[in-house]
Amino acid sequence: MNHVSRTVVLAFVTVGMLAGCIGDAGEPSGPEYQPPVPRVSVDEYARRRESILANLDDGILLLQARPVEKGMEQWGFVQDPTFLYYSGLAEAPGAILALDGSSGETHLFLPPPPSSFGMTVEGLTPVPGAETASELLLTSARPWSDFVSWAEGRIAEGARLYVDESRSPEAAGTPEGMTPVAGPRTLWREAIHAAFPSASVESAKVAIMRQRSVKSPAELRILERNAHMTVEALLAVTRRLEPGVRQRQTEASVVAACLEAGAQGPSFWPWTMSGPNAHVPRLVGAFFRYDQGDRMAWDGELVRVDIGCAGGLYGADVGRTLPVAGRFSEGQAEAWDLLIEGYRAGLDAMAGGVPVADVRAASMSAVRNARERLATEEGRTAAAAILDGGPGTWHIHGVGLDSGEDIPDPLLSGMVVAYEPGFSVGPDAYYLEDMILVTDDGHRVLSTGLPYTAAEIARAMRSR
């Protein structure tokens, strides 16, 4: 980087730092600005801590904030979700939250201010002391340097340690026999083992998952707002999609629509994969490709749109399958409408206390009952693919701080789930997803305003 470029970068960073000091979480202050998506209150975070303390009353849950700055290519600093869930701190990189169930105390260990581009970033990390502890409703807010001696003392008194685990196994990034260099949860556990070799370290994943899966009224308001923003972003794709358009162009339409709707960014980088890229093996390969499989979409192809808008520190996850030219072929339409029929039967089976397998079974039963009236070869092949596809055809996951979260089984009233069935027939891949609130006696779709059937999608795309 030459001298002029370095000066420009440093000036840009300095301006960004000053803007970050204007208001909470880097948001501009003043009477004209209102955050578009609300956030959870400090009292609610305190209640969450009380709940997990009661569940882990024989030990200490140790949670670390994301320890490093965001990458230059990322839209914003995204906090570790479990640390965020119990602390409410969207920033504070590297902080440690210790939830001591055996004593009923909650302690926050705060590092020195972080640095970037050789400069200290002031005003971001809370200051250790009684004032911060009082503001956050914690027992104490201490310097980072106190953590090891405090933990050693509690371990000597017999406390065991708990940590969270990732939803899926993390890649170590090294050959077998070497110390991991990747995976934040893996590295945090390794660091705890190294610092406290005599301590018992166990997973609190199940207890955390069960608590996080049931949403409070405040969380539901945020998630419903995010769902509505995501609907706007998906409708933006229907307006942009046409033969010859690049995948990167439809991705850009999603990001722009999220921001224009009031989101802070996309929950995850948009998936708007067309044709062969919409099939799952090619889809997941995008995580390792510089161009994310960028290609042009062509007449007759289908596009998997799997997107989310992030706001209020929470995510979203919504999807549809769209025909590039605005209209499904006869066979594609029958295959898609078959998926819709099974999907709606699964929704009708949803309620608190219902096993996930029962939801899938209801969807499968509807597809099985529809087989005899299918008129096209693609429709009949679709029925066979769905019925032979197994549980993965009718995938259900939670939505919250993460766009994809684990859920307990059976379903619990108050959960927000994404029901996302998918299958492939020849060159075509089909996929559908809504955000759904599970209730005591049924469900409520949060991502309202999107078309379902092939005819409804064609009408929506004609009106663009």
C-alpha positions in Angstrom: 0.0 0.0 0.0 1.6 3.4 -1.0 1.7 6.4 1.2 -1.4 8.1 -0.3 -3.5 4.9 0.0 -2.4 4.4 3.6 -3.4 8.0 4.4 -6.8 7.6 2.8 -7.4 4.3 4.7 -6.4 5.8 8.0 -8.6 8.8 7.5 -11.5 6.6 6.7 -10.9 4.5 9.8 -10.6 7.6 12.0 -13.9 8.9 10.6 -15.5 5.5 11.3 -14.2 5.5 14.8 -15.6 9.0 15.5 -18.9 8.0 14.1 -18.9 5.0 16.3 -18.7 7.3 19.4 -21.7 9.3 18.4 -24.3 6.9 19.7 -24.9 3.3 20.9 -23.5 0.6 18.7 -22.1 3.1 16.2 -25.6 4.5 15.4 -25.9 8.2 14.7 -27.7 10.1 17.5 -30.2 12.9 17.3 -33.9 13.4 17.2 -34.2 12.6 13.5 -32.8 9.0 13.9 -34.6 6.0 15.2 -33.1 2.5 14.9 -35.4 0.7 12.5 -35.4 -2.5 14.5 -35.7 -2.4 18.3 -33.4 -4.3 20.7 -33.9 -6.5 23.7 -33.9 -4.7 27.1 -31.2 -5.0 29.8 -33.8 -6.6 32.2 -34.4 -9.4 29.7 -30.7 -10.2 29.5 -30.7 -10.4 33.3 -33.6 -12.8 33.3 -31.9 -15.0 30.8 -28.8 -15.2 33.1 -31.0 -16.1 36.1 -32.6 -18.9 34.1 -29.3 -20.5 33.0 -27.8 -20.1 36.5 -30.7 -22.3 37.8 -30.0 -24.9 35.1 -26.3 -25.1 35.7 -26.2 -24.7 39.5 -23.1 -26.9 40.0 -20.7 -25.0 37.9 -19.7 -21.9 35.8 -20.7 -21.2 32.2 -17.7 -19.5 30.5 -18.6 -17.6 27.3 -16.2 -15.5 25.2 -17.1 -12.6 23.0 -15.8 -12.8 19.5 -12.1 -12.2 20.1 -11.1 -10.5 16.9 -12.2 -7.6 14.8 -14.4 -8.1 11.8 -12.8 -8.8 8.5 -12.6 -6.0 5.9 -15.0 -8.0 3.7 -17.7 -8.4 6.4 -20.6 -6.0 6.6 -20.3 -5.5 10.4 -18.9 -6.9 13.6 -21.0 -10.0 14.4 -20.8 -11.0 18.1 -20.7 -14.6 19.3 -24.4 -15.4 19.6 -24.4 -17.1 22.9 -22.2 -14.5 24.6 -24.6 -11.9 23.1 -27.7 -13.8 24.2 -26.6 -13.6 27.9 -24.7 -10.3 28.0 -26.4 -8.0 25.6 -23.1 -6.7 24.4 -23.0 -6.4 20.6 -19.4 -5.3 20.7 -16.8 -5.7 23.5 -14.4 -8.0 21.5 -12.7 -10.7 23.6 -14.7 -10.1 26.8 -15.5 -13.1 29.0 -18.8 -13.7 30.7 -18.7 -16.0 33.7 -22.2 -17.2 34.9 -21.5 -18.9 38.2 -24.5 -21.2 38.9 -22.9 -22.6 42.1 -22.7 -19.1 43.7 -25.5 -17.4 41.7 -23.1 -14.6 40.6 -22.5 -13.1 37.2 -19.1 -11.7 36.3 -17.9 -9.9 33.2 -14.1 -9.8 32.5 -13.2 -6.9 30.2 -10.1 -6.6 28.1 -8.2 -3.4 27.3 -9.6 -1.4 24.4 -8.9 -3.2 21.1 -6.7 -1.8 18.4 -6.9 -1.7 14.6 -4.7 -0.2 12.0 -2.2 0.5 14.8 -4.7 2.7 16.7 -6.5 2.1 19.9 -10.3 2.0 19.5 -11.7 3.9 22.5 -15.3 4.1 23.7 -16.2 0.6 22.5 -15.3 -1.8 25.4 -17.1 -1.1 28.7 -14.9 0.1 31.5 -14.4 -2.4 34.4 -16.0 -1.3 37.6 -19.2 -1.0 39.7 -20.9 1.5 37.3 -20.7 -1.0 34.3 -21.8 -3.8 36.5 -24.8 -1.8 37.7 -25.8 -0.8 34.1 -25.6 -4.3 32.9 -27.2 -5.8 36.1 -24.2 -8.0 36.8 -22.5 -8.9 40.0 -19.2 -7.4 38.8 -17.4 -6.0 35.8 -13.6 -6.8 36.2 -10.4 -6.3 34.3 -9.5 -9.2 31.9 -6.3 -9.8 34.0 -8.5 -11.0 37.0 -10.0 -13.9 35.1 -7.4 -16.6 35.5 -6.9 -16.2 39.3 -10.7 -15.9 39.8 -11.3 -19.1 37.9 -8.5 -20.9 39.7 -10.1 -20.0 43.0 -13.5 -21.2 42.0 -12.1 -24.5 40.6 -10.2 -25.1 43.8 -13.6 -24.7 45.6 -15.0 -27.5 43.5 -16.8 -25.7 40.7 -16.9 -27.4 37.3 -16.7 -25.5 34.0 -19.3 -25.4 31.2 -18.9 -24.1 27.6 -21.1 -23.8 24.6 -20.7 -25.9 21.4 -21.3 -25.0 17.7 -24.3 -26.2 15.9 -22.1 -28.3 13.5 -18.6 -29.6 14.1 -16.0 -27.0 13.5 -13.1 -27.6 11.2 -9.8 -27.7 13.1 -7.8 -26.3 10.1 -4.8 -28.6 10.8 -3.9 -32.3 10.2 -4.6 -34.8 12.9 -2.1 -34.6 15.7 -1.7 -30.8 15.5 -3.3 -28.1 17.7 -6.4 -26.6 16.0 -6.0 -23.2 14.4 -9.7 -22.7 13.4 -13.1 -22.8 15.1 -13.8 -20.2 17.8 -15.7 -22.6 20.1 -13.0 -25.3 19.7 -10.2 -22.8 20.4 -11.9 -21.4 23.4 -12.3 -24.9 24.9 -8.7 -25.7 24.1 -7.6 -22.5 25.9 -9.6 -23.4 29.0 -8.1 -26.8 29.1 -4.6 -25.4 28.8 -5.2 -22.8 31.5 -7.0 -25.1 33.9 -5.9 -28.7 33.3 -7.4 -30.0 36.5 -10.9 -28.6 35.8 -13.8 -30.6 34.5 -15.0 -28.9 31.3 -18.5 -30.0 30.0 -20.9 -28.9 27.3 -23.9 -26.7 28.2 -25.1 -26.9 24.6 -28.5 -28.6 25.3 -29.4 -26.3 28.2 -28.5 -23.2 26.1 -30.3 -24.5 23.0 -33.5 -25.1 24.9 -33.5 -21.7 26.5 -32.6 -19.8 23.3 -35.2 -21.7 21.2 -38.2 -20.2 23.0 -38.5 -16.5 22.1 -39.7 -13.7 24.3 -42.2 -11.1 23.1 -39.4 -8.7 22.5 -37.5 -11.2 20.4 -40.7 -12.0 18.4 -41.1 -8.3 17.5 -37.6 -8.2 16.2 -37.8 -11.4 14.3 -41.1 -10.5 12.7 -39.7 -7.1 11.6 -36.7 -9.0 10.1 -39.0 -11.4 8.3 -40.9 -8.5 6.7 -37.6 -6.9 5.6 -36.5 -10.2 4.1 -39.8 -10.5 2.2 -39.1 -7.2 0.6 -35.6 -8.4 -0.3 -37.0 -11.6 -1.9 -39.6 -9.6 -3.9 -36.6 -7.4 -5.1 -35.2 -10.6 -6.6 -38.4 -11.3 -8.5 -38.0 -7.8 -10.1 -34.3 -8.3 -11.0 -34.4 -11.8 -12.2 -34.4 -12.4 -16.0 -32.5 -14.5 -18.5 -28.8 -13.4 -18.7 -28.7 -11.8 -15.3 -25.6 -12.7 -13.2 -25.9 -14.4 -9.8 -23.8 -11.5 -8.3 -26.4 -9.1 -9.6 -29.3 -10.8 -7.8 -27.2 -11.1 -4.7 -26.6 -7.3 -4.9 -30.4 -6.7 -5.1 -30.9 -8.7 -1.9 -28.2 -6.7 0.0 -29.5 -3.4 -1.3 -33.1 -4.3 -0.4 -32.2 -5.3 3.1 -30.4 -2.1 3.8 -33.1 0.0 2.2 -35.7 -1.7 4.3 -33.8 -0.8 7.5 -31.6 -3.8 8.1 -28.0 -3.6 9.2 -27.0 -6.1 6.6 -27.7 -9.6 5.3 -28.0 -12.3 7.9 -25.8 -14.4 5.7 -24.5 -13.7 2.2 -27.4 -14.3 -0.1 -27.9 -17.6 -2.0 -29.5 -16.9 -5.4 -28.2 -19.9 -7.2 -29.6 -20.8 -10.6 -29.7 -24.0 -12.6 -27.0 -26.6 -11.6 -25.8 -24.3 -8.8 -29.1 -24.7 -6.9 -28.5 -28.4 -6.3 -27.2 -29.0 -2.8 -23.7 -30.4 -3.7 -22.9 -27.4 -5.8 -24.7 -25.1 -3.3 -22.5 -26.0 -0.4 -19.4 -25.8 -2.6 -20.0 -22.0 -2.8 -18.5 -21.7 0.7 -15.1 -22.5 -0.8 -15.3 -20.6 -4.1 -14.0 -17.1 -4.7 -16.9 -16.3 -7.0 -19.5 -18.2 -5.0 -20.3 -20.1 -8.2 -21.3 -16.9 -10.1 -23.0 -17.6 -13.4 -25.7 -16.3 -15.6 -29.3 -17.6 -15.2 -31.0 -18.8 -18.4 -34.5 -19.2 -19.7 -36.1 -22.4 -18.4 -33.9 -22.6 -15.3 -35.0 -22.3 -11.7 -33.3 -20.2 -9.0 -33.0 -21.0 -5.3 -33.4 -17.8 -3.3 -32.4 -18.4 0.3 -31.9 -15.1 2.1 -32.2 -13.1 5.3 -32.0 -9.6 6.6 -30.4 -8.8 10.0 -31.6 -6.2 12.4 -31.8 -5.7 16.2 -28.9 -8.2 16.6 -31.1 -11.0 15.2 -31.3 -12.8 11.8 -33.9 -14.1 9.4 -34.1 -16.9 6.9 -36.7 -17.1 4.1 -36.7 -18.7 0.6 -38.5 -19.5 -2.6 -37.8 -21.1 -5.9 -38.2 -18.7 -8.9 -38.4 -19.4 -12.6 -35.8 -17.3 -14.4 -38.1 -16.3 -17.2 -41.0 -15.6 -14.9 -43.1 -18.7 -15.5 -42.7 -22.4 -14.6 -43.1 -25.0 -17.3 -46.0 -27.4 -16.9 -43.9 -30.1 -15.3 -42.0 -27.6 -13.1 -45.3 -26.1 -12.0 -46.7 -29.5 -11.0 -43.6 -30.4 -9.1 -43.5 -27.1 -7.3 -47.2 -27.2 -6.4 -46.7 -30.7 -5.0 -44.1 -29.3 -2.7 -46.4 -26.6 -1.6 -49.2 -29.0 -0.9 -46.9 -31.2 1.3 -45.5 -28.1 3.0 -48.9 -26.7 3.9 -49.9 -30.1 5.4 -46.7 -29.9 7.6 -47.6 -26.4 8.7 -51.1 -27.6 9.7 -49.5 -30.3 11.9 -47.3 -27.8 13.8 -48.0 -26.9 17.4 -46.3 -26.9 20.7 -45.6 -30.5 21.9 -45.7 -32.0 18.4 -42.7 -34.1 17.4 -40.7 -32.9 14.4 -41.2 -36.3 12.9 -45.0 -35.8 12.9 -44.7 -32.6 10.9 -42.6 -34.4 8.3 -45.0 -37.3 8.3 -47.9 -34.9 7.6 -46.0 -33.5 4.6 -45.1 -36.9 3.3 -48.7 -38.1 3.6 -50.0 -35.2 1.6 -47.5 -35.9 -1.2 -48.4 -39.6 -1.1 -52.1 -38.9 -1.4 -51.5 -36.6 -4.4 -49.5 -39.1 -6.5 -52.4 -40.5 -8.3 -53.6 -37.3 -9.9 -50.2 -36.1 -11.1 -50.2 -35.6 -14.9 -46.6 -34.8 -15.9 -43.5 -36.9 -15.8 -41.7 -34.3 -13.8 -44.5 -34.2 -11.2 -44.4 -38.0 -10.8 -40.6 -38.0 -10.6 -40.9 -35.2 -8.0 -43.3 -37.3 -5.9 -40.8 -40.2 -6.0 -37.9 -38.0 -5.0 -39.8 -36.5 -2.1 -41.0 -39.8 -0.8 -37.6 -41.4 -1.1 -35.7 -38.4 0.2 -35.8 -39.1 4.0 -35.9 -36.5 6.8 -33.5 -34.1 5.1 -36.2 -33.4 2.5 -38.3 -31.7 5.1 -35.7 -29.8 7.2 -36.7 -27.7 10.2 -34.3 -25.4 12.2 -34.6 -22.5 14.6 -34.2 -18.8 13.8 -33.0 -16.2 16.3 -29.6 -14.5 16.9 -28.4 -17.1 14.3 -30.3 -17.6 11.1 -29.9 -21.3 11.7 -30.2 -22.6 15.2 -30.7 -26.0 16.8 -34.1 -26.8 18.2 -35.4 -29.3 20.8 -37.8 -32.1 19.8 -40.7 -32.0 20.2 -41.6 -28.5 19.2 -42.1 -25.9 21.9 -44.7 -23.1 21.9 -42.8 -19.8 21.4 -40.2 -21.2 19.0 -39.5 -19.5 15.7 -38.6 -22.1 13.1 -37.7 -22.2 9.4 -39.4 -25.0 7.6 -37.3 -25.6 4.5 -38.2 -28.5 2.3 -36.2 -29.2 -0.9 -35.6 -31.8 -3.5 -34.2 -32.2 -7.0 -35.6 -33.6 -10.3 -33.3 -33.8 -13.2 -31.8 -30.3 -13.9 -34.2 -28.6 -11.5 -33.8 -28.0 -7.8 -36.8 -26.9 -5.6 -36.7 -25.1 -2.3 -39.1 -23.3 0.0 -38.8 -21.6 3.4 -40.8 -19.4 5.7 -40.2 -18.2 9.3 -42.9 -19.6 11.5 -43.9 -19.0 15.1 -45.0 -22.2 16.9 -48.0 -21.7 19.2 -49.8 -23.7 21.7 -52.5 -24.7 19.2 -50.8 -24.3 15.9 -48.5 -21.8 14.1 -48.3 -18.3 12.6 -46.2 -17.5 9.6 -44.0 -14.4 10.2 -42.8 -14.0 6.6 -46.1 -13.0 5.2 -46.6 -11.4 1.8 -44.8 -13.9 -0.5 -46.4 -16.0 -3.2 -46.7 -19.8 -2.8 -48.1 -21.7 -5.8 -46.6 -21.6 -9.3 -49.5 -19.4 -10.5 -49.0 -17.0 -7.7 -45.3 -16.7 -8.4 -45.9 -16.2 -12.1 -48.4 -13.4 -11.3 -45.9 -11.8 -8.9 -43.1 -11.9 -11.5 -45.4 -10.5 -14.3 -46.3 -7.5 -12.1 -42.7 -6.5 -11.6 
